[in-house]
Amino acid sequence: MNPRARSGRDFVARHGETVFNAARRLQGDHPHTPLTRAGFAQADEMGRALRDHLGAKPKLTLWSSSAGRALQTLAIVAEHLELDWHDARTDDRLMEIGMGSWGGRYYSDVVGEVGPVIDERGLLKPAPDGEQYDAIAARVSSWLADTADDNGDRLVIMHGISSRVMRGVMTGAAINAYGAPVLDGHPQGTVTMIERGAETMVHRGTGYAPA
């Protein structure tokens, strides 16, 4: 499947800050880590930016990771757009990287045991028993192939690492040392637009999470 061939634009967004982000914990594929007040504010900013870009009630297919933090973010964005959150579709293939035994632990504790877990590109190193980047690329590529017939524009709310990989797949980025196409990271609350393999910034979020 060539992701560049899909008609319509993809607005790919990273959810707002969560309690795990604020506490500097490795979040990974935890199913529900609630947004903080900063996270809700970031979602508001995303919604306003998309409203300015698309107007009210745009023809937009809503997609989200099945994680609670992504669905919370989508609820606020959908309200700004005057769209029905209940129309959103979810898929586990949009979830964040699985962190194995590192999941839920403080960054500082893991770094104290194994050394730096963020590389020079700001990319989170996979845990020895966690999900590898080629596996993320495979699952997001599968989702892209299965949804290639979506008509028109769509909004996809997902996560820091998994969105970097999916954006890389969609833009044909080079394979990195982890064996996957990965683009640079964006702060929480960021929205980019990908159209025919080219990415542009719609709204840069104010989050701080490293990965």
C-alpha positions as CSV (number, residue, x, y, z in Angstrom):
1,M,0.0,0.0,0.0
2,N,1.3,3.5,-0.9
3,P,0.1,5.9,1.8
4,R,0.7,8.8,-0.5
5,A,-2.0,7.7,-2.8
6,R,-5.0,8.2,-0.4
7,S,-7.3,11.1,-1.3
8,G,-7.9,13.7,1.3
9,R,-5.8,15.2,4.1
10,D,-4.7,13.6,7.3
11,F,-4.5,15.7,10.4
12,V,-2.3,13.8,12.8
13,A,-2.4,15.0,16.4
14,R,-0.6,14.2,19.7
15,H,-2.8,14.1,22.7
16,G,-2.5,16.6,25.5
17,E,-0.3,16.3,28.6
18,T,-1.3,13.5,31.1
19,V,-0.6,12.8,34.8
20,F,2.2,10.4,33.7
21,N,3.8,13.1,31.5
22,A,3.7,15.6,34.4
23,A,5.2,13.1,36.8
24,R,7.9,12.2,34.3
25,R,6.8,8.6,34.1
26,L,7.2,6.3,31.1
27,Q,3.7,6.0,29.8
28,G,3.8,3.7,26.8
29,D,0.7,1.7,26.2
30,H,-1.1,2.3,29.5
31,P,-4.7,2.3,28.5
32,H,-5.8,5.3,30.6
33,T,-3.7,8.0,32.1
34,P,-5.9,11.1,32.4
35,L,-5.2,14.6,31.1
36,T,-3.9,17.3,33.4
37,R,-5.3,20.8,33.4
38,A,-2.4,21.7,31.0
39,G,-3.5,18.8,28.8
40,F,-7.0,20.0,28.7
41,A,-5.7,23.5,27.8
42,Q,-3.6,22.0,25.0
43,A,-6.6,20.2,23.6
44,D,-8.5,23.5,23.7
45,E,-5.7,25.1,21.7
46,M,-5.8,22.2,19.2
47,G,-9.5,22.6,18.8
48,R,-9.3,26.3,18.2
49,A,-6.5,25.9,15.6
50,L,-8.4,23.2,13.7
51,R,-11.6,25.3,13.9
52,D,-9.7,28.2,12.4
53,H,-8.3,25.9,9.7
54,L,-11.4,23.9,8.8
55,G,-14.3,25.9,10.0
56,A,-17.4,24.6,11.9
57,K,-18.7,21.1,11.2
58,P,-16.1,20.1,8.7
59,K,-16.4,16.9,6.7
60,L,-13.9,15.1,8.8
61,T,-13.6,11.4,9.7
62,L,-12.6,11.2,13.4
63,W,-10.1,8.5,14.4
64,S,-8.4,7.9,17.8
65,S,-6.2,5.6,19.6
66,S,-8.3,3.6,22.0
67,A,-6.4,5.1,25.0
68,G,-8.4,7.3,27.3
69,R,-6.0,10.2,27.0
70,A,-6.5,10.3,23.2
71,L,-10.2,10.0,23.5
72,Q,-10.3,12.8,26.1
73,T,-8.3,15.0,23.8
74,L,-10.6,14.2,20.9
75,A,-13.7,15.1,22.9
76,I,-12.5,18.6,23.4
77,V,-11.4,19.0,19.8
78,A,-14.7,17.7,18.5
79,E,-16.6,20.2,20.6
80,H,-14.7,23.1,19.0
81,L,-15.4,21.6,15.6
82,E,-19.1,21.0,16.4
83,L,-18.7,17.3,15.5
84,D,-20.1,14.4,17.4
85,W,-17.5,12.6,19.5
86,H,-19.6,9.5,19.4
87,D,-18.9,9.2,15.7
88,A,-15.2,8.6,16.3
89,R,-13.6,5.3,15.4
90,T,-10.9,3.8,17.5
91,D,-8.2,1.3,16.7
92,D,-5.6,-0.3,19.0
93,R,-3.0,-0.1,16.1
94,L,-2.9,3.7,16.9
95,M,-1.7,3.1,20.5
96,E,1.6,4.2,21.9
97,I,4.8,2.1,22.0
98,G,4.6,-0.8,24.4
99,M,7.2,-0.2,27.1
100,G,7.4,-3.7,28.7
101,S,8.8,-3.7,32.2
102,W,9.7,0.0,31.9
103,G,6.1,1.0,31.6
104,G,4.8,3.2,34.4
105,R,8.2,3.8,36.0
106,Y,9.9,7.1,36.5
107,Y,12.3,8.1,33.8
108,S,14.9,8.9,36.4
109,D,14.7,5.4,38.0
110,V,15.2,3.7,34.6
111,V,18.0,6.0,33.6
112,G,19.7,5.3,36.9
113,E,19.7,1.6,36.1
114,V,20.4,1.5,32.3
115,G,21.6,4.9,31.4
116,P,19.9,7.4,29.0
117,V,16.7,6.3,27.5
118,I,16.3,9.2,25.1
119,D,18.7,9.3,22.2
120,E,20.3,12.3,20.4
121,R,17.2,12.8,18.2
122,G,14.9,12.8,21.2
123,L,13.7,9.3,20.4
124,L,12.8,6.9,23.2
125,K,14.9,3.8,23.2
126,P,12.7,0.6,23.3
127,A,12.8,-1.4,26.4
128,P,14.5,-4.8,26.1
129,D,11.2,-6.6,26.6
130,G,9.1,-3.8,25.0
131,E,7.8,-3.1,21.5
132,Q,10.4,-2.5,18.8
133,Y,10.1,0.3,16.2
134,D,9.7,-2.1,13.3
135,A,6.6,-3.6,15.0
136,I,5.1,-0.1,15.4
137,A,5.7,0.6,11.7
138,A,4.0,-2.7,10.8
139,R,0.9,-2.0,12.8
140,V,0.4,1.6,11.7
141,S,1.1,0.5,8.1
142,S,-1.6,-2.1,8.5
143,W,-4.0,0.5,9.8
144,L,-3.2,2.8,6.9
145,A,-3.8,0.0,4.4
146,D,-7.1,-1.0,6.0
147,T,-8.4,2.6,6.0
148,A,-7.0,3.7,2.6
149,D,-10.6,4.0,1.3
150,D,-11.6,6.6,3.9
151,N,-13.1,9.5,1.9
152,G,-11.9,13.0,2.3
153,D,-10.2,14.5,5.3
154,R,-9.7,12.8,8.7
155,L,-8.3,13.6,12.1
156,V,-6.2,11.0,13.9
157,I,-5.5,11.5,17.6
158,M,-2.6,9.4,18.8
159,H,0.7,9.5,20.7
160,G,4.3,10.8,20.7
161,I,6.2,7.8,19.4
162,S,3.6,6.0,17.4
163,S,2.7,9.3,15.6
164,R,6.4,9.8,14.7
165,V,6.5,6.4,13.1
166,M,3.2,6.8,11.3
167,R,4.1,10.2,10.0
168,G,7.4,8.6,8.8
169,V,5.5,5.9,7.0
170,M,3.2,8.4,5.4
171,T,5.9,10.7,4.2
172,G,8.3,8.0,3.1
173,A,11.0,8.9,5.7
174,A,14.3,7.1,5.7
175,I,14.7,4.0,7.9
176,N,16.6,4.8,11.1
177,A,18.8,2.8,13.4
178,Y,15.8,1.2,15.0
179,G,14.6,-0.2,11.7
180,A,11.7,2.1,11.1
181,P,10.9,5.4,9.3
182,V,10.6,8.0,12.1
183,L,10.1,11.8,11.9
184,D,11.2,14.3,14.5
185,G,9.0,14.6,17.6
186,H,6.5,17.2,18.4
187,P,5.3,18.6,21.8
188,Q,2.0,17.4,23.2
189,G,-0.9,19.1,21.7
190,T,0.6,19.4,18.2
191,V,-1.3,18.9,15.0
192,T,0.3,18.4,11.6
193,M,-1.3,17.9,8.2
194,I,-0.1,15.2,5.8
195,E,-1.3,15.4,2.2
196,R,0.1,13.2,-0.6
197,G,3.2,12.4,1.4
198,A,4.0,16.0,2.4
199,E,3.7,17.3,6.0
200,T,3.0,20.8,7.2
201,M,2.5,22.2,10.7
202,V,-1.1,23.2,11.6
203,H,-0.5,23.9,15.3
204,R,2.5,23.4,17.5
205,G,1.6,22.4,21.0
206,T,3.0,23.6,24.3
207,G,3.8,20.3,25.9
208,Y,7.2,19.3,27.0
209,A,7.4,15.5,27.0
210,P,10.7,14.3,25.6
211,A,9.4,11.5,23.3
